[in-house]
Amino acid sequence: MQSSTMPAVCQPKAVAAALSAALDDAAELRSYLPAGLDLEGTARAMGALCRRREVRSAFDLLRLCLAYAVCEESLRDVAAWFSLRDLGHLSKPAVRKRLCHCVHWLGHLLATLLRIRACDAGAFRGVRVRLMDATVVSRPGSRGTDWRVHLSLDLGQGCLDGIEVTDAHGAETLVRFPVQPGEIRVGDRGYAYARGLGPVLQAEGQVVVRMNWQNLRLETEEGQRVDVARWLCKAFDPSSTVSQEQAAWLPTPQGRFAMRMIAQPLEPEQAEAARCRARQRANDKRHAVDPRTLLAAGFVLILTNLPAERWSAAQALALYRLRWQIEIHIKRLKSLLGLDNLRAKDTELAQAYLLSKLLGALLVEGLIHQVRTAQPDWWTDAQQPVNLGRLTQLAWLVLAHAIAGTLTRSMILDRLRDLRRSLCDEPRKRLPQWLVGQSFLQEQSGC
């Protein structure tokens, strides 16, 4: 609705300019989405767009979700922005309701984008290495874990190929994502347990996981239990720096599998720091530290089924060290993309926020992939390699601008009536202090 304060002759021009800007912004945002993505059909099927009312299309609804998560706007600000862009007139409760109804749809879009990405990466003939990890996201004021985001990073492609959001009860496991025969999955100690390793090994996948001396039951070929701590004592002398390995069998619910146990001594300073942490953890739990824990703290101990004829112990250890790349990726998600800036306490709204944020992360990775295709030498230049942090930050800024679009002063002045419920407070018992101050000055002026 046009404001009566604007000249009538200027209003059609303002509307035409706003419409032209909106079309340009929509085209820019659509360029991030893969061709053939059925937004309308999936939104209706998933119950996200059963009643259109003020939201005219599934694309506008997706833009609403991204504005809330990527642009980090409040529900009230999203409502004001939606009106300014002439996309519809929503109240704060209406925005919340729309977002909550999009949870299943957003999850479906995430899965679809990952599936399309997997098909595009199918031509890659090298060794496929998938780094697995999870990160915790908590609500404002929470002292524990509210949500856990599980991620899989394709090391060769340098992008995410698996995403799942669970509550605090969703455990870390290597089988959270489908297994392809021959792929290598790398995980830390949280993934080293038989129920998680068994299905991957049964599906002819390969694993490289760090382990403790006691968290896995390993056996000899005859079925006797392997004493990991005793093996470390016998295999290494105090001055040893060379890695050693031991064949072992891992019993799982899916069967018994041949494995390799590889140990690498840490540097003396690193080993002492690890033992100090072990003592501190035991002290926090008010129990005596096990001598075997102190012994194992001086080693990097991994378990793998990589074939020894292709992968030496040193190569397997080097591959495990590359697991740090997913830690860096998670750090970028949190520090640059604001994954842990969760403001919602409502369960469905929090899910909508996290899924929309991760969807934006995938769109940014798509832009980074285009940059890599255009400038492949940036990724191979040993002297001046590309800074992924800076590139990610720039791509995120460009995406946020494509979502929000161009806002002008005339847009605000033309739609003041529509913005009233977004810009004005709800009925309140006490007047705001600035209004009290103005009233006081008016009374004094009238004296």
N, C-alpha and C positions, 0 to 999 in steps of 0.2 A: 504494500500500500504506500502511495506517495505521500510525502509530508506536505501539508497545506502551506508551510512556510517557504517552500521553494517556488520560484516562478514557473508557471505552467509551461512556458515555451522551452524551459531547460529540462523538464522531466523526461520527455521521450529520448532526448540525447543521452541523458544519464542512464536510462534503462538500456538503451542500445549499447552503450559502452560497457556497462556491467555484464550484459549478456555475451558480448564478444569476448570479454576477459574470462568469463566463466567457461566458454567453449574452449578457449585456448588452454586453460588450466586443466580441464577435463581431458583434453587430448594428450597433454603432457603426462598426466597420471596414468592414463590408459596405456601409454607406451611401456610402462613398467610391467604390465600384465601379459602373460603369454597369449598368443592368438588361439582362438577356439575355447577359451575358458568360459564356461556357461555360468555366468553369475546369476541370471534371472531364474533359470531352471533349478539350480541348486538352492538358491535362497528360498524359493517356494517349497521345494521338497523338504528342506530342513526346518521349515517353520519360522524362518527369519523374516519373511515378507508376506505373511498371510493377508494382512490388511495394509494397503499402501498408505492411505490417508495422506499425511503430509510428506511422506517419503515416496518419491515418484518412481524410483528404480533401484535395482540391487546395487548398481554402481554407486549411487548416492549413499546407500546404506553402508557400503564398504568404506566410502570416503568418511562417513561419520565415525566409524569404528577407528579408522586410522588417525583421524583428527584427535580423538580422545587419547590414544596411546602414543602415537609418534610425535604429535605436536604438544603433548603433555598439558592439555587444556582441561579445566574443570568441566563438570556437566553443564553448569550454567553458561560458561564461556562457549562450550560447544554449541549450545542452543542459540546463543547470540551469533556465532559465526555462521551457523546453518541458515539463519535468517538473512544475514548480510549477503551471503552468496546466492540468495534467492532460490535456495534448494527446498525450503519448506519452513514452516513456523512451528517449532517444537518447544515445549516447556522443559524444565529440568527433569521432572519425573518421567516425561515422555522419552527423553534421551536415555535415561537409565533403563527404562523398560525395553527400548529398542536394542540397546547393547546386550542386555541379559538374554534376549531372545536369539542373539547371534552366536552364542557359544558353539553349538554343534556345527553351524555353518562355517564359522571361522576355522574350526578344527578340520573340517572337510577341505577347505581351501588350502590350508597348510599341507595336508596330505597330498592334494592334487599337485601343488607346485613341486613338492619333493619327488613325486612320481615322475613328473615331466622332466625334472632335472636328472633323475636316474636314467631315463631313456636317452637323454642327450649325452650323458657320460658313458653310455654303453660302448661307444667306439674306442674308449681308452683301453689299450691293450697291456699296459704295464701292471705291476703288482698293485692290487687294491688294498690299501691300508686304511682301516677305520679306527679313529681314536674315540674312545668312549669316556664320558664323564657326566656328572650332574652338578647342578648348582642350586643353592637354596635361595628362595625369595620369601620374605616375610611381610606381613601387613604392618601398618604404622602402629607403634606401641607394643608389638609382639615381642616376646622374649624367646620364642622357639621357632621351629620350622613350620611354616604354613603351606608352602608350595615347593615342589622340587621339579626343576626343569631338566629333563634328560636329553642329552645331545650326542650326536655322532658326527664326527668331522672326517670327511674324505681327505686324506693327506695329499694325495696326488692332485686333486682338483682344487684344494684349498677352500672348500665350502662345506656347509652343513648338508648332510644327506639323511638325517634322522632327527626328529624332534617329538617329544612327548611331555606333557605337563600333567603331573599327578599331585596329590596331596602329600602330607608328611609321611604317609604309610607306603608310598611307592618306593620300593627298594631299588638300589642300583643293581642292574643285572645285564649281562652281555646279550641276553636273548630278548631284550625289549624291542629290537628291530629285526626284521626278517634276515635270515642268513643266506648268503650266496656261497656256493662251494668254492674253496680256494682263497677267499678273502681272509685278511689277517685283522683280527680285532685286538686292540691294545687297551688295557685298563690298569688302574691302580689296585691297591689292596682291597678296596671295597668290592671288587668284582671277582675276587679269588675265593669262590666257594663252589662245591661240586654241583649243586642244582643249577647254577648259572652256566657253568662250563660244559656240562654234559650235552645239552641240546645243540650247542655250537659244534662240538666235536662230532656228534652223531650226524650232523648235516654237512660234514667234511669241511668245516671251517677251521681256520688256524687261529691260535690265541697266543698272546704274550701278556701275561699279567704278573704284577709284583705280588709276592706272598710273604707271610710271616712264617715263623718256624713251627707254629702250632695250628694255623687255621685250616689246613687241608690234611686229610688223611692220605698219605702217599704210601705205596706198597712196593715191595720187590716183585720180581716176576713170579716168585713162589708164593706171594700173598702175605709175607711178613711186613709189618709196618716199618717205614723208614723213619729213623730218628734224625731229624734235620739238624738239631743242635750238635749231636754227636758227630755227624758227617762234617760239619763246619770245623769242629775241633781237630779232626783227623786230617782233613784236606788242606788246611791252611796253618802255616806257622805265623808267629807274630809279625814278621817282616815281609810276608808274602803280599804281592801286588798283582799277581796274575789270576785271571778268572779260572774257575773250575766248574765242571758239570758232572751230573750224576743221572743216570737213567732211572726212571721210576714209573709206576703205574698209578693211574688215578681212577678209583672206583666212583662211579656216579649212578644215579637212577637209570640212566640210559645205557649203561654198560661200563666196561673197563677199558681205559685208553692208555696207550704208551705215551709218556711225556719225557721232557728233559728239564732237569732242575739245574739252573745256572746261578752261580754266586760270584760277585765281584767285590773285593775288599774296598772300603772307602778310604780316603785319605785320613791320616791320623786326626787332623782337626775336625773333619766332618764326622768321623766316627765318635769322637768325644762329644761333639754337639748333639748327635743323635742319642747317645747314652744319657746325656743330661736331660733331654726331653723325656726319655723313658722314665727316669727317676722322678721327674716333676709330675708326670701323669700318675705314677704310682702313689706319690705323696698326696696328690689331690684326691685320689680315691681311698686314701688312708690304708694302704696295704704295702707290704714289702715287695720290692721289685724282684722278679725271677731272674736268677743269674743267666739263664738261657736267653731271656729277652735282651739283657745287656750284651751278650755275645752276638746275637743276630743283628743288633742295632748297628754293628760295624760293617754290615754288608748290604749290597743291593742283591736281593734274592728274587729271581723271576722263574716262572714256570711257563713252558712253551711246548708246542708240538711241531714247531717248524722243523723240517727235515735237516738233519745234520750235514748231509752232503751239499746242501745249497746254502745253509745258514750256519756260519760258525758261531761260537759262543760270543765272540766280540761283536759280530754283526747283530745278533739277537739283542744284546745289551744296548747297542747303538740305536736299534729300532725302538726299544722301550724309552730311551731318552727323548725321542721325538714326541712322546706323549705330552710333553710340556706345551706343544703347540695348541692343544685344545684348552689348556689353562689360559694361555694368552688370548685365545678367541673369546672365552668366557669373560675375561677381564675387559675386552673391548665391548662386549655386549652390555656389561654393567656400567662401565665408566663413560663410554662414548654414546651408547644408545639408551642408557638409563633403564635397563631391564629390571633393576631392583628398586625403581622409584614407584613401587606399588602404593597407591593411595586408597584403593577400595578395600573396605572391610567385608562387604557382601560377597558371598562365595561366587555367584554367577558373574557379578560385575568384575571381580578380580580375575576370573578365568577369561572374560572378554578382553580385559586389559592385556594380560600376558599373551594371549593368542594373537591379538592385533599387533602387539609389539614384536613378536617373533615373525609375524607375517611381513611387517615392515623390514625386519632384518634380512629376510629372504630376498625382498625386492632390492635392497641395497647390495646384497651379494651379486644379484643379477647385473647391476650397473658396474660393479667392480670387475665382473667377468668380461663385460664389454670393453672396459679399459684394458684389461689384460690381453684381449684379442687384438685390440688396436695397437698396443705397445708391448709386445711380448718381451722385448729386450729389457724393459724395466725390471722384470722378474729374474733375469739372468745376469744382470750387471753386478759383479762382485764389488765394484768400487762405490757405486751409487745406486743401491737397490731401492725399490719402491718402499715407502713407509706406509704400511697398511693401516696404521692408526690414523694418519692424516687423511689418507684416501677415504677411509670409512667415515670419518667425521664430515668430510666434504660431501660425500654421497648422501649421508643422513640429512644434512642441511638442505640439499637439493630436493630430496624426497619430501621433507616437511614443507618446503615451499610449494611443491607441486600439489600437495594435499590441501594446504590452506588457501592457495591462490593469492591473487593480488587484491588487497583491501584498500579502499580509498576513503577520503573524508566524505565525499558525496554519497557513498553508500550508507554511511551512518546517518547523515542528515535526511536522506530520502526515506529511511525505514525506521524512524524514531518511534512511530506508533507500534510497529512490530517488535521493537527491542525493549519495550517497556517492562515486560515481565522478566526479562533477563538482566536489565540494568537497575531495576528498582527492587528494593527489599520487600520481603513479605510483610504482612501486617504485624506490627510490633507494639508492645505496651509502652516502651520508653522511646522518646524521640532521640535521634542521633545527636551527638554533642555539637556538630557543626550547625545543625538547625536550631538548637537551643541558643547557641552563640549569636546567630543572626537575629533571632527573636528578641534577645536581650538588647542588642544594639538598636533595633527598631524601636523598642520601648524607650530607650534612653534618648533617642533622637526626637521622639514625640513629646518629651517632657518640656 
